[in-house]
């Protein structure tokens, strides 16, 4: 695919109007032209949906309402109905092809009205109440206020509501360009999610976080900011960066100037690009902490990101060890750092010192990452061959192979999975299962995300997008070497060992707009582990678990209530311990 894949507002009380947008020379600015351009790119690459339709625009408005008001405590049913009926969809359709977005501006005016109404009500004294979950919107103002009285009285819920208000209340954005950019962002996010469950448009902050999480190397100062209205707040400091080494900058500091230049009216992209400057440049930051102002001068550099990398641990066994490999994502993407290299180097270093009897690859928290890095991880444990196949909207099937005939390790192996093991992690688990080199242990099945996304946040780079929104779009489906799709069904465990998510409704099957699963022809014949071996290991595991009263009690309690974080961690630790016991049995030939 081509590398391109992968409004000014005036406030009058609570209404918004949309005049012709003035041109701005800044390359880091979203506007009405970006809406049509990005919509065109999304539809050109999407697996199934190729045209703007009245139904798509209706769903766009519904998605905006649902995201703003998931608890149904802001809008009346009559307000929602006015934006989600067929007649409104037809009106929106005609306006869109006239280059007008009056229909969405009308919706955002209603959103502003709902937020202002809620804020006015919150100024009244609220009493404690129990938060309810509603299936439909309130029909009357008294009913709506009763819901708000319950919801806003809960501090945690109120914080989440206020955070959403900051995102959707365009009147809060005093800078016209930022207000226009926010309007564009809300529309594109609402539209992209109408295509399917995984197509989305990234905010600049989200795109930056994705790059840092997957590339594992960066340049600049190591300062990540977030925008709050017209202000920029230090969100985090990257470990090992110049900012981290200086020990002078703290999260929650307000950034007010860079090299003496005030940043209040700058876009997020502009500010972050100034912080991510090329190595060996000195950058002066002016910060505000409480009532104090401080100046910090830092020299930029290129540095590796150590957080979120592969972690290995050894466990004594016989005259050697068992090795667990915790892999949180498939990172690298062609950079000098990669998860496959981290695993290879780590395993080889251990094998030089001790005999390795078994390997446990822990993918329980792994939700995917770069496809090529996932292919390379599989290649560490097979001689060579097909790892995954992808079928695109035009029927073209692309085959991804491991071409290296050498293995790093070829002994007993377990892949530990959960209900949130997803995407590229499911590719790895299913490939290792079908090649017969690993047993799958954990929750009954994985997440079930078998779709291919093309994204521009990491592939194009910030400068190449020229300030346009970054996105990811569903362009195809993944298939295992045997032609099986993991879509909806996920990867099935050979030996079920319940974890902290076992009884939660988590997975692709619960998402609105999820694609259907299918299969494609393949000449590959799976070489699964012998059934009798799996059955024998299952029996040994069940016997152990039945005697583990603490584990049984925690799992039984999980059925009736969602466990707190400490209990979840305890369950996951016990699950890992049992997976290691299964690996011991496996390595002992039981």
N, C-alpha and C positions, 0 to 999 in steps of 0.2 A: 504494500500500500504506500501511497505517497506520504511524505513526511508530515504533511499538513494534517494527516489523520492522527491517525491513531486510531440626554433628555434633561434637560434642565427642568427644575420644578419650582413653582412659586407656591408658598403656603398661605392659604386664606382660611382661617379658623381650622377646621379639620378636613378641608378639601384640598386636592392637589390638581394642578393643571399642567399640561404638557405642551409647551410651545416648541417651535423648531429649535433643535439643539445647535448651539454655536460650535464652530470648529475650534479645536484646541490643539496646539502644536505638541503637547505632551504625548509621548508614545505610550505612557503607562496610564491609560484612561479608558474605561469601558463606556460605550455609548450605544445608541440605537442601532448603528451600523454593525456593531459586534453581535447583536441579537440575531439579525438575519444571516450574517456570515457563519456564526457558530451553529445555528439551526441547520443551515445547508450542509455543513461538514458532518454534523451528527447523523443526519438522514442519509447522506451519501455513503456512509460506512456501516450503517446499522444493519443487523442481520435480517430483520423482518420489516420494519416500518420505514418507508421511503418517501412519504409525502406528508405535508401539513394537512390536517383534516379538521373539521369542526369538532369531532370527538376528541382529538388530541388536545385542542385548545381548551375544551371543557375540562379534560383531565388535568391540564396544566393549572387551571384555576382551582380545582378541587385539591390538588397537591399543595398549592400555596396555603390554602385554608387549613388543611390537615397538619402541615408543618408548623404553622403559627399557633394552632389551637388543638393539639392532640388530645387534650383532656376535655374538650368541648365546654369551655367555661367563658369564652369570649364572644362567640357569634350566636345570633338567633337562627333558628332553622329557616325562617323566611329570608334572611340575608344570604345564607348559603344557597338556597334554592334559586335565587335570582342570578347566580353566577354559574350554575351547574346544569341548567336546562338546555334543551336542544336549540331553542330559539336564540339564546345567548351565544351558544357555540357557533351558530351560523353567522351571527353578527360579528363575532370575533374573527371568524375565518375571512370574511370580506374585508374587514379593516386591516388584517395582517397583510393581505396581498395588495392593499393600497399603501403599504408602508406605514400604517398607523397602529399605535398601541393604546388607543383610548380605552379599549375594553379592559386591559390590565391596569391601566391607571385608575379606572373606575373601581376595580377590585381593591387596589391599594388605598384608595380613599376610604373604602368601607373598613379595611384593616385598621387604618389610622383612627377612624371613628370608634371601632371596638376597643382599641388600646386606650384611647382617651377616656372612654366610658369606664373601663376597668380601673384606670388610675384614679379617676374621680371617686369611684366607689371605695377604693382602698384607703382613701383619706378618712373614711369613717372608721369608727372603732370596730374591730372585728373580734369575734369570740372564737375560741377553739372549736373545731369541728372535725368530723371524720371525712377524709377525702374519698369520694366515690368515683368510680369509672363509669362513664356514660356511653351508651351505644348510639345516641342521637343528640342533636343540638337542642337547646332549650327553645320552647315555643313562645314564651313571654318574658318580659323584663324581670318581673318578680322571681320567676323560676331561675333565670340567669343569675340574678343577684344572690339567690340562695346557694347556687353552686359556687359562686365566687367567694361567698362568706366562708364556705368550707375549705376551698382550695387555698385561698390567700392567707388563711390563718396558720398554715403549715410552713415554717421557715424554709425548709429544703425545697418544697414545691414552689414557694414564692420566688426563691432565687432563680430557679429554672425559668419560671414565667417571665421574670424581669429580664433575663438574658435574651429570651426570644423577642421580647418587646424592643430591645435595643437593635436587634437585627431588622425587624419589620417596620418600626416606626420611622418612616422617612423624614418626618418633620424634625426628628432629633438631630439630623445631619445638617449643620448650619452651612457647611461648604457645599455649593451647588454641584460641583463636579463629583464629590463623594456621594451626594444624594443620587445623582444620575447613575453612578457606578453601582450603587446598592440596588437601585431599581432593576438594572440590567442583570445583576447577579441573582436576584430573587426570581426573575422571570426564567432565566436559563436553567436554574436549578429545578424549578417547578416543571419546566418543559422536558428536561432531560429525564427526570424520574418518571414521566409519563410514557417513555419509550420502553423501559424495562427496569427491573430491580437494581441493575448494576451500572447503567449508564448515568453519568453525572457530570456536572461542571464544577471544577474546583475553585474555591476562593483562592486568592493569592497566598493566604496563610496555609491553606490545605496543600497547595502545590509545593510550597517550600518544605512543609513537614514531610511530604511524600518523598521528595528528593533526598532529604537528609536521612530518612529512615531506610531507603533502599540503596543509595549510593555509598554510604558509609565513609565518604570523604567530602571535604568542603574547603572553601577558601574564604578568607575575610577575617572577621573579628570573632566569630562564634557567638554572636548575639542574635536571638530570635525575638521579634517583636509581634505584638498583636495590636490591632486598632480598636479603640473604644470611642465611637463617635468621631470627633476630630483629633483625639489624642492617640499617642503611641506609647504602649506600656511594654516593658521588658517581660517577655513571656518565659524565656529560659536562657540559660548559659550552657553552651555545649562543652562537655568535659574535654579537657586537653587543648582548648582553643586559647587564643591570646586573651580574650575576656576572662576566661576561667583562671588562667595563670596570674592575671593581674589582681584577683581577689577584691576588686574595688566596685564591681557592678553586681547588683542583686536583682533577682526577679521582683517585679512590682515597681521598680524604679520607673519614673516617667522620662522618656527621651524627648527633649525639647529642641535640640539643635545638633547638626552634624557639620563639623568644620566651620562653625559660626553661622551656619545657614539655618534659620527656623524651619521646622518640618511640619508645622501644624496643617498646612494646606496641601501637603504632598500626598500622593497615593501610597498605598502599602508597597507596591512593587518598587517605586522610586526609592523609598526609605530602605527597604531590604537590600536592594542592589547596591546602595552606598555602603551598607554594612558588610556586604559580601564582595568587597573590592579585591582586585588582584593582589598577590603577595607583595610584601616589602613596601607597602604604603602606610604612612602615618595618618591616623584618623583621630580627630578631636571630637569627643562626645560631650554634650552638655546634658546633665541629668538633674531631675528633681526628686528628692527623697524626703517626703513629708514637707516641711517648710524650708528645707535646705537645698541649695543648688550646688552641684559639684561638677568639676571638669576632669575628664579622663582622656589621656592620649594613649592610643594603642597602635602597635605595628601589626599589620595584617600578615597572614601566612596561610599556607596550605597544610591541612591537618587531617588525620584519620579520626573517624567517630567510633569510639570504642563501645558505646552503649548499644544494646540490641544485637550484639554479635554472638556467634556460637560459643557455648559453654560446655566443657567436658569435665567429667568426673569419673574416677576409677573406684572399683569396689573389689576387695580381695576375693579371690576364688581359686581354690586348689593352689597350684604353684604360680599363678598369674593373676589376672584381673578380668573383670567385666567393665565395659566402658559405656557410660551414658552420654549421649550427645543431645543437648538441648538446642534446637534450631528454631528461633522465633520468626524468621522470615527468610526468603530467598533474595539475598542482597548482592550487589555487585554491579550488574549491568554493564560490564566491560571496563569498569574502573580498575584501579590497581588492587582493590580489596574485593574479595568474593567469598561467599559462604563455602563453596566447594573447596577453595584453597585453604580456608581456615580448618575445615574438617580433615582434609588430606594431611596438612602439616601436623595437626594435633594428633591424629591417629598414628602417623608414622613416628612421631616423637615418642609416643607411649610404647609402640611396638618395638622400638629400638632398646627399650629398657626392660619391658616385661612381656610375657606371653599373654595375648588377648584371646580369651575363650569365647567371648560373646559381645555383641554391640547392641545397644538399645538406642534407637533414633526417636527422640521425643518431639513429636509434631503437634502436641495437644493445643498449643497456643498459636500455631502457625496458620495464618490466613492467606498465605500466598506470597507473591513478589514477582521477580523477573523470571520469565519462562526459561530462558537459556541457562540461568543459574540452577534452576530445578533439574533440567536435563543433565547438567554437569554433576549434580549431587548423585543422581541415579547411576551415572557412569562410573562413580567410585566403587560401585558394588556389583556391576555386571561386566562381562567381557566387552560387548558392543551390541548395538541393535537399536530397534525402534523404541523410543521412550513414550512418545505421545503423538497423536495426530490431531490436526485442526481442520475443520470444514467450514468454509466461509459462505457468505450469502449467495455468491455466484456459483456454488457447487464445487469450487476448487478445494482439493484436499492437500494440505501441506504436512509432510512427515518430518518430525524432529528426531534425530538419531544421536546416539553416543557412538563416536567413531574410534575412541581409544580402546584398544583390546586389553589393556591392563586394568586389573582391580587393585584397589588399595587394601581391601579386606574381603575374605571369602568364607568366613565361618558363620556360626549361628547368629541370627539377627532378628530383632523384634522392632516393629514400628509402633509406637504408642500414640494413639489418636483419641480425639474427643469430638463432640458435636460441633465445635467451632474450627476444627481442622478443615481448611477450605482451599479451593482453587488449585494453585500449583502444588500445595501440600498433598492434595488428594491425587494429583497426577503422580507424584513421587511414591506415595503409599501403594497405589494400585499397580504401578509399574513393577515395583519391588516384589509385590505379591504375585503378579502374573509370571515373573521370571523365576519364581520359586526360591528367591534368596532371603525372604523375610516373612515372618508371621505378623498379622495385624492384631494388636491387643488394645482394648480400651472400651469406649462406648460402643453400642451396638452398630452404629454407622456414623460416618462423618457428615459434614454440613450439606453436601450435595450441590456445590457450585461447579457446573461443568461448562461454563461459557467463557469465550475468549473476549478480552477487552483490549482495545488499542488505546493508549493514553499519550497525551502530548506533554504532560507535566515534566517528565524526566527525559523523554526522547528528543524533544526539540530544544530544550534549554530556554532560559528566561529571555535572552536577547532575541532568539529566533521567532518567538511568538509576537514580538513587537507590541507587547502590552495587551494582546488579545487573550480572552479567557482560555485557560487550559482545561482539558476535559478527558474523560475516558468514555468509550462507546463500545457496546457489545457488537462484535463483528462476526462471531462464529461460535462453534461448539468444540470442546475438547473431547477426544476419545482415547481410550487406553490402547496399548499395543494390540489387543485382541479386537478392537473396534467398539468396546463398551463405553457408554457415556456415564459419567458420575452425576450428571444433572438430576437433581431431586433425590435420587436414591443414595448418593454418596458411596463411600468405600465400606464394605461390610467387614466387621471384625471376625477374625478366626476364633478368637477367645475373648468373650465379653468380660471385662472387669469394670464395673460401674465407677464413674467419676462424679464430680460435683455438678455436672450438667446433665446427667443421664435422664432425669425426669422433667427437664425443662423443654418447653416447646421452642426449640431453636433449630433453624435450618432453612434451606432454600424453599422448601415446600410451604413455609408460612409467609413468604414474601408476596406482596401484591405485584403482579406483572411478571412472575417467574416464568421462564421458558419451559417447554416440555422436554423430556429426555427422549433419546432415540439411540440408534446404533448404526454403524457402517460396516461393510464387508471387510474382512482382514484375513490374511493367510497365516497370521501369528497364532500358534497353539500355546495357550497358557501352560506353565509347568508348576502348578500349585503344589504346596507341600502335601505329602500323603495324608489322606483322611485319618488313617489309624494313628498317625503321630499326633495330629491335632486333637483327636478325641482323647488320647492318653493324657496330653498336657491339660486339656480342659478338666478332666476328672481330678487331677492332682490340684489344680487351682481351686475348683469348687470345694474340695475337701479342706484346703487351707482356709479359704474365706469363711466357711461355715463355722470354723473354730475361732475366727477373729471377731470376738464379740463387740469390740469397739467399732470396728469397720461396719459390721452388720447394723449396729444401732444407728450410726451416722447416716448410712444409706437409707434405712427405714424412715428416719426423721425427715430426710430430704424429700421423700415422696409427698409429705403433707405440707411442707413449708420450704421456701427458698432459704438456704442456710446463709448465715452472715459470712463475711470475708474470711475470718479466722477459721471457721468450720470448713469452708470451701478449700482452704489451703491444707487443712488437716486431711480431708478426704483425698485430695490430689496427691499428698505425700504417701498415704497408705496405698493408693492406686499404683504409684510408681514402685513402691516396695514390692507389691505383688507381681508387677510386670518383671521386676528383677528376679523374683523367685521362679517365675515361668522361664526366664532366660537361663537360670541355673539348671533347671530340669532339662531344658532343650540342649544345653551345652554338655550335660551329663549323659545324653542319649536315652533319657527316660521316655 
